[in-house]
Amino acid sequence: MANRSELREKCMTILYQTIVYDKNKIPYKLDDVIHENVSVDNEFVKEIVYGVVTYKKELDEIANKYLDGWTIDRLGNTDIAILRMGIFELLYTKTPPVVVINEAVELSKKYSDDSVRKMINGVLDKVYHNKGEE
């Protein structure tokens, strides 16, 4: 069974695909995209993916609030997926914040460039410290 870090990477891949489909106006069923990436039913993956898709508008508004002079739609699709996932996990799950931020930073080390990694880290840090206000 995959560990949480590997599952987060799957979530990122699934969310990346939904972003590409949305941008290109390609219809899709979320369950199908999940099953293409994860062979077994996984509650954690479903919680994250469905949560991010459900709260996408709110997550983007929060991201934009903390992205100095930037908006989330200017980031690459992978970066958007990582950032939305991190904000969702901070606000809507019981995962310890230090774990959420660390996992997002690890994913962005692997998939994003340095400046974006710092941006993601900064946004998640601000979300965490202002959590009561969201």
Backbone as CSV, one residue per row, in Angstrom:
resi,resn,N_x,N_y,N_z,CA_x,CA_y,CA_z,C_x,C_y,C_z
1,MET,0.843,-1.196,0.000,0.000,0.000,0.000,0.885,1.255,0.000
2,ALA,0.511,2.212,-0.780,1.293,3.449,-0.869,1.233,4.222,0.449
3,ASN,2.306,4.928,0.753,2.265,5.774,1.942,1.619,7.125,1.597
4,ARG,1.439,7.939,2.622,0.749,9.214,2.417,1.450,10.121,1.403
5,SER,2.774,10.122,1.435,3.517,10.976,0.485,3.246,10.537,-0.949
6,GLU,3.266,9.223,-1.168,2.999,8.702,-2.514,1.554,8.992,-2.922
7,LEU,0.655,8.881,-1.952,-0.757,9.167,-2.246,-0.961,10.644,-2.583
8,ARG,-0.239,11.525,-1.886,-0.340,12.957,-2.206,0.150,13.214,-3.627
9,GLU,1.187,12.488,-4.021,1.691,12.640,-5.387,0.630,12.189,-6.399
10,LYS,-0.089,11.116,-6.070,-1.205,10.666,-6.920,-2.288,11.746,-6.977
11,CYS,-2.622,12.311,-5.832,-3.626,13.383,-5.776,-3.206,14.543,-6.673
12,MET,-1.930,14.904,-6.585,-1.407,15.995,-7.395,-1.577,15.683,-8.881
13,THR,-1.263,14.452,-9.274,-1.395,14.033,-10.672,-2.845,14.102,-11.129
14,ILE,-3.752,13.601,-10.297,-5.184,13.619,-10.617,-5.669,15.067,-10.763
15,LEU,-5.292,15.920,-9.807,-5.724,17.317,-9.847,-5.116,18.046,-11.039
16,TYR,-3.866,17.717,-11.344,-3.215,18.277,-12.538,-4.056,17.952,-13.780
17,GLN,-4.466,16.696,-13.890,-5.266,16.292,-15.055,-6.578,17.053,-15.123
18,THR,-7.240,17.240,-13.970,-8.525,17.958,-13.984,-8.316,19.421,-14.410
19,ILE,-7.188,20.009,-14.024,-6.891,21.397,-14.422,-6.735,21.477,-15.943
20,VAL,-5.993,20.520,-16.500,-5.799,20.486,-17.960,-7.145,20.292,-18.668
21,TYR,-7.947,19.360,-18.162,-9.264,19.128,-18.774,-10.129,20.384,-18.692
22,ASP,-10.148,21.015,-17.510,-10.961,22.232,-17.339,-10.517,23.341,-18.288
23,LYS,-9.194,23.549,-18.359,-8.674,24.629,-19.211,-8.998,24.383,-20.680
24,ASN,-9.056,23.109,-21.059,-9.336,22.759,-22.458,-10.798,22.379,-22.686
25,LYS,-11.606,22.615,-21.658,-13.046,22.334,-21.725,-13.338,20.902,-22.153
26,ILE,-12.564,19.976,-21.626,-12.765,18.555,-21.901,-13.598,17.973,-20.759
27,PRO,-14.759,17.391,-21.072,-15.560,16.819,-19.992,-14.900,15.563,-19.418
28,TYR,-15.106,15.326,-18.137,-14.537,14.137,-17.503,-15.353,13.792,-16.270
29,LYS,-15.219,12.546,-15.843,-15.822,12.113,-14.576,-14.688,11.976,-13.577
30,LEU,-14.819,12.657,-12.456,-13.750,12.675,-11.456,-13.376,11.259,-11.006
31,ASP,-14.376,10.411,-10.802,-14.084,9.035,-10.391,-13.207,8.313,-11.412
32,ASP,-13.465,8.563,-12.702,-12.658,7.912,-13.750,-11.206,8.370,-13.684
33,VAL,-11.009,9.672,-13.487,-9.642,10.197,-13.404,-8.935,9.608,-12.179
34,ILE,-9.659,9.483,-11.066,-9.073,8.880,-9.860,-8.665,7.440,-10.145
35,HIS,-9.575,6.670,-10.760,-9.305,5.248,-10.986,-8.194,5.004,-12.013
36,GLU,-7.999,5.952,-12.919,-6.868,5.830,-13.857,-5.529,5.911,-13.119
37,ASN,-5.528,6.577,-11.984,-4.276,6.833,-11.258,-4.086,5.981,-10.011
38,VAL,-5.181,5.560,-9.412,-5.112,4.777,-8.182,-5.923,3.504,-8.394
39,SER,-5.260,2.359,-8.309,-5.934,1.104,-8.651,-6.957,0.672,-7.613
40,VAL,-6.699,0.987,-6.350,-7.652,0.591,-5.317,-8.382,1.818,-4.781
41,ASP,-9.555,1.588,-4.244,-10.301,2.672,-3.617,-9.517,3.194,-2.429
42,ASN,-9.295,4.474,-2.379,-8.526,5.027,-1.273,-9.239,6.254,-0.720
43,GLU,-9.613,6.189,0.557,-10.376,7.267,1.185,-9.590,8.578,1.228
44,PHE,-8.302,8.474,1.529,-7.466,9.682,1.613,-7.448,10.405,0.267
45,VAL,-7.205,9.643,-0.797,-7.161,10.243,-2.145,-8.509,10.888,-2.469
46,LYS,-9.593,10.168,-2.197,-10.926,10.713,-2.486,-11.183,11.988,-1.696
47,GLU,-10.827,11.970,-0.410,-11.057,13.142,0.433,-10.341,14.363,-0.133
48,ILE,-9.070,14.184,-0.479,-8.277,15.313,-0.989,-8.795,15.770,-2.348
49,VAL,-8.945,14.839,-3.279,-9.329,15.208,-4.650,-10.725,15.832,-4.675
50,TYR,-11.692,15.162,-4.056,-13.050,15.715,-4.042,-13.094,17.035,-3.291
51,GLY,-12.344,17.120,-2.200,-12.309,18.353,-1.426,-11.764,19.519,-2.228
52,VAL,-10.650,19.285,-2.902,-10.037,20.365,-3.696,-10.963,20.792,-4.827
53,VAL,-11.563,19.827,-5.510,-12.457,20.158,-6.621,-13.694,20.909,-6.106
54,THR,-14.219,20.466,-4.975,-15.415,21.093,-4.400,-15.147,22.527,-3.968
55,TYR,-13.999,22.754,-3.331,-13.695,24.081,-2.759,-12.739,24.910,-3.621
56,LYS,-12.605,24.517,-4.886,-11.621,25.161,-5.762,-11.686,26.690,-5.737
57,LYS,-12.904,27.240,-5.840,-13.059,28.691,-5.875,-12.527,29.336,-4.591
58,GLU,-12.916,28.766,-3.442,-12.445,29.305,-2.158,-10.931,29.163,-2.021
59,LEU,-10.416,28.015,-2.429,-8.971,27.771,-2.317,-8.192,28.776,-3.167
60,ASP,-8.701,29.044,-4.367,-8.036,30.010,-5.252,-8.088,31.418,-4.672
61,GLU,-9.228,31.777,-4.074,-9.344,33.110,-3.461,-8.335,33.265,-2.327
62,ILE,-8.202,32.217,-1.519,-7.239,32.268,-0.416,-5.815,32.354,-0.966
63,ALA,-5.513,31.546,-1.973,-4.176,31.581,-2.584,-3.874,32.978,-3.111
64,ASN,-4.832,33.556,-3.827,-4.619,34.878,-4.428,-4.391,35.959,-3.375
65,LYS,-5.022,35.774,-2.222,-4.862,36.734,-1.136,-3.396,36.794,-0.663
66,TYR,-2.719,35.647,-0.719,-1.351,35.563,-0.191,-0.262,35.503,-1.258
67,LEU,-0.641,35.407,-2.508,0.359,35.412,-3.589,0.657,36.868,-3.948
68,ASP,1.718,37.401,-3.410,2.017,38.829,-3.597,2.182,39.171,-5.074
69,GLY,1.265,39.981,-5.571,1.366,40.453,-6.948,1.152,39.374,-7.991
70,TRP,0.684,38.203,-7.565,0.459,37.091,-8.493,-0.961,36.593,-8.320
71,THR,-1.412,35.797,-9.261,-2.651,35.053,-9.073,-2.359,33.595,-9.369
72,ILE,-3.134,32.729,-8.779,-2.871,31.298,-8.899,-2.913,30.837,-10.360
73,ASP,-3.751,31.478,-11.180,-3.841,31.020,-12.570,-2.585,31.343,-13.396
74,ARG,-1.665,32.107,-12.827,-0.390,32.363,-13.522,0.640,31.281,-13.237
75,LEU,0.348,30.425,-12.265,1.267,29.342,-11.939,1.081,28.196,-12.923
76,GLY,2.055,27.301,-12.966,1.923,26.105,-13.792,0.871,25.183,-13.200
77,ASN,0.335,24.294,-14.018,-0.736,23.397,-13.569,-0.335,22.535,-12.376
78,THR,0.897,22.050,-12.385,1.373,21.230,-11.268,1.418,22.061,-9.987
79,ASP,1.921,23.290,-10.113,2.028,24.180,-8.950,0.641,24.514,-8.397
80,ILE,-0.315,24.720,-9.300,-1.690,25.000,-8.878,-2.225,23.815,-8.067
81,ALA,-1.981,22.607,-8.585,-2.461,21.397,-7.907,-1.854,21.280,-6.510
82,ILE,-0.551,21.498,-6.407,0.140,21.386,-5.116,-0.398,22.435,-4.135
83,LEU,-0.567,23.656,-4.612,-1.011,24.745,-3.751,-2.451,24.529,-3.275
84,ARG,-3.339,24.170,-4.196,-4.736,23.920,-3.803,-4.809,22.792,-2.781
85,MET,-4.047,21.739,-3.027,-4.025,20.593,-2.122,-3.558,20.994,-0.726
86,GLY,-2.493,21.769,-0.681,-1.942,22.200,0.601,-2.922,23.063,1.380
87,ILE,-3.537,24.021,0.692,-4.497,24.904,1.369,-5.692,24.085,1.850
88,PHE,-6.177,23.186,0.990,-7.307,22.346,1.395,-6.957,21.538,2.646
89,GLU,-5.798,20.899,2.612,-5.419,20.041,3.739,-5.249,20.846,5.026
90,LEU,-4.706,22.056,4.905,-4.548,22.906,6.095,-5.894,23.286,6.691
91,LEU,-6.852,23.615,5.838,-8.113,24.170,6.330,-9.185,23.133,6.635
92,TYR,-9.166,22.017,5.916,-10.297,21.097,6.010,-9.966,19.693,6.513
93,THR,-8.711,19.419,6.863,-8.392,18.088,7.372,-7.687,18.209,8.718
94,LYS,-7.498,17.081,9.355,-6.837,17.062,10.661,-5.342,16.770,10.549
95,THR,-4.821,16.732,9.321,-3.384,16.508,9.147,-2.621,17.633,9.840
96,PRO,-1.597,17.308,10.627,-0.831,18.372,11.292,-0.246,19.352,10.271
97,PRO,-0.387,20.658,10.526,0.076,21.677,9.568,1.527,21.497,9.125
98,VAL,2.402,21.120,10.054,3.807,20.971,9.691,3.979,19.869,8.634
99,VAL,3.152,18.831,8.731,3.190,17.734,7.747,2.695,18.231,6.391
100,VAL,1.568,18.947,6.403,0.991,19.465,5.161,2.003,20.336,4.424
101,ILE,2.586,21.280,5.137,3.527,22.226,4.513,4.762,21.495,4.016
102,ASN,5.289,20.602,4.833,6.469,19.834,4.451,6.213,18.995,3.194
103,GLU,5.062,18.327,3.145,4.724,17.490,1.989,4.586,18.345,0.726
104,ALA,3.950,19.497,0.849,3.784,20.383,-0.310,5.142,20.870,-0.801
105,VAL,6.017,21.206,0.133,7.360,21.677,-0.230,8.147,20.545,-0.912
106,GLU,8.023,19.324,-0.390,8.701,18.181,-1.012,8.207,17.955,-2.440
107,LEU,6.898,18.024,-2.645,6.352,17.875,-3.997,6.856,18.980,-4.905
108,SER,6.881,20.201,-4.380,7.317,21.311,-5.233,8.825,21.276,-5.492
109,LYS,9.593,20.667,-4.587,11.030,20.476,-4.863,11.206,19.561,-6.065
110,LYS,10.321,18.575,-6.156,10.408,17.574,-7.208,9.861,18.098,-8.539
111,TYR,8.816,18.931,-8.477,8.086,19.298,-9.697,8.110,20.774,-10.072
112,SER,8.558,21.642,-9.171,8.481,23.079,-9.450,9.880,23.681,-9.399
113,ASP,10.011,24.908,-9.876,11.325,25.538,-9.712,11.393,26.244,-8.360
114,ASP,12.589,26.692,-8.021,12.851,27.241,-6.685,11.945,28.394,-6.298
115,SER,11.742,29.312,-7.253,10.954,30.500,-6.906,9.511,30.107,-6.600
116,VAL,8.992,29.139,-7.346,7.621,28.683,-7.108,7.548,27.899,-5.798
117,ARG,8.569,27.099,-5.523,8.607,26.354,-4.267,8.539,27.319,-3.091
118,LYS,9.314,28.396,-3.164,9.311,29.404,-2.095,7.936,30.070,-1.986
119,MET,7.315,30.319,-3.139,6.000,30.948,-3.171,4.962,30.047,-2.494
120,ILE,4.975,28.758,-2.852,4.042,27.787,-2.271,4.252,27.704,-0.761
121,ASN,5.499,27.604,-0.359,5.847,27.541,1.057,5.320,28.789,1.775
122,GLY,5.545,29.953,1.186,5.113,31.220,1.784,3.607,31.319,1.928
123,VAL,2.885,30.920,0.886,1.424,30.972,0.925,0.889,30.038,2.001
124,LEU,1.385,28.801,2.033,0.889,27.824,3.015,1.207,28.275,4.436
125,ASP,2.374,28.864,4.601,2.762,29.386,5.902,1.777,30.470,6.364
126,LYS,1.423,31.373,5.451,0.479,32.447,5.786,-0.916,31.897,6.059
127,VAL,-1.334,30.921,5.250,-2.646,30.302,5.475,-2.682,29.688,6.868
128,TYR,-1.620,28.973,7.209,-1.538,28.328,8.529,-1.609,29.351,9.655
129,HIS,-0.843,30.444,9.522,-0.810,31.440,10.583,-2.065,32.308,10.670
130,ASN,-2.856,32.319,9.598,-4.092,33.102,9.612,-5.322,32.203,9.578
131,LYS,-5.128,30.948,9.944,-6.163,29.927,9.785,-7.509,30.319,10.380
132,GLY,-7.496,30.933,11.525,-8.741,31.323,12.175,-9.575,32.310,11.376
133,GLU,-8.911,33.039,10.488,-9.598,34.114,9.744,-10.271,33.617,8.466
134,GLU,-9.879,32.422,7.994,-10.431,31.949,6.705,-11.870,31.485,6.837
